[in-house]
Amino acid sequence: MERLLEGFEHFRRTVFPEQRELFKKLATGQSPHTLFITCADSRVMPEMIFSVVPGDIFVYRNIGNIVPPYAQHVSGVVAAIEYAVKVLQVRHIVICGHSDCGAMKALQAPEKIAHMPSVAAWLKHADVARYVVAENCPDLQGNEVLKRLTEENVVGQLEHLRTLPAVAAAMANGSLSIHGWIYDIVHAELRMFDAAAGKFTPFDPTSRDVPEATPHARFAMAMTPTL
Ligand SMILES: [Zn+2]
């Protein structure tokens, strides 16, 4: 606890004075461009990894970077998505999984979480990945299974995301795009789901084409919604 408070003191004395103007601007509002949904794992710090400043991204973290499908489960993450899309009008939603994810390991060994009924119930929303991998990739071994589960969980959560009416409506008029990424902790690498290719591809810093998990818009952008 002492380290946390020392950290705040460092922030207040050193970081804050250097960015006083930014905080003044942020005092009365926010306009983040991206909703970033990732795992609660302490090793995944989106603000650090993507070098962003306060106000840039609206972050929601939970175990396994999960988005329950619409109408099945009212949760904090679903409320946050609706708010981000309808009020903040974010232009992107990223669902970001990561290497060595404990939630994905639990999918491989559900008996290990049997004594945690809330965790077990939450991870049912990731069963989609377990089934896809078990039925389509029976020959994978060891770490390859974990890697594939992590990828398929991101794809499955992207599909859940599209069941939310606010998301579907914004995607249909092209005002919102969704992305599925995997962050590799030990190599500092990023892989991105390319819906057109149907696979994850490594982030290429020399290319301006960022793969999307978004189908093409079907409508011209509607009038700006007001709330
Ligand atoms: Zn995780």
Residues whose N, C-alpha, C, O or C-beta is under 5 A from the ligand:
A	BS01	ZN	C39 D41 G64 C101 G102 A103
